[in-house]
């Protein structure tokens, strides 16, 4: 499966991101869609969409997208939530989910900081795609795409656009 991963769009899904994500099979969104359900629907019309709601999302998004998603993809257990923290500094709710699901891959957003690293304590890959939108303090807007095949994450690529 070829996956595009974005977060913190805050109502903005620019043409550069569409072009980068054109070849993927599915887009995963790690919360803070912004722009309401019609905005999320516009992404879903572009590519199949799996997402979680974020702290800035309204009730319309929260009714359609849960606080967390647990997926089994090509032999990998994937857990996604918006507010996750980072290795060694997980949010308490995220840590409880990690303990419950024991994922191979943990995905979160919220920080607007792109970070991909192995968490040796939990024996999982930690992924935060950063922020694809304009709202926030980040200087560079980011997204990821990668493949999950036969229980492995492969061919991860980063896309960057300046914020201005």
KASUL-V525372 format. One line per field, one symbol per residue. ss: DSSP state (2 for helix, 1 for strand, 0 for the rest). phi: phi as a letter, one per 40 degrees, with the letter a starting at -180 (. if undefined). psi: psi as a letter, one per 30 degrees, with the letter a starting at -180 (. if undefined). Layout:
ss=???
phi=???
psi=???
This chain:
ss=01111100000000222222200001111000000222222222220111100000002222220001111110011111100011001102222222222000111100000111111000011111100000000001111111111001111111111100
phi=.bbbbbafcfgbbcdccdcccdcccabbbcgfcgggcccdccccccadbbabcbccccccccccbccabbbbbfgbcbbbaccbgadgacddcccccccccfccbbbabgcgbcabaccccbfaccbbcgbcccchcccbcbabaabbbfgbcbfcbbbbbccc
psi=kjkkkllhehgkileeeeeefeflelkkkhlielgaeeeeeeeffelkkkllllffkaeeefffklflkkkjjhgkkkkkldjfalkfhkkeeeeeeeeefilfkkklbefgjkkklkjfeghlkkkjgakfafkaflekklllklkjkhgkklhkkkkkkle.
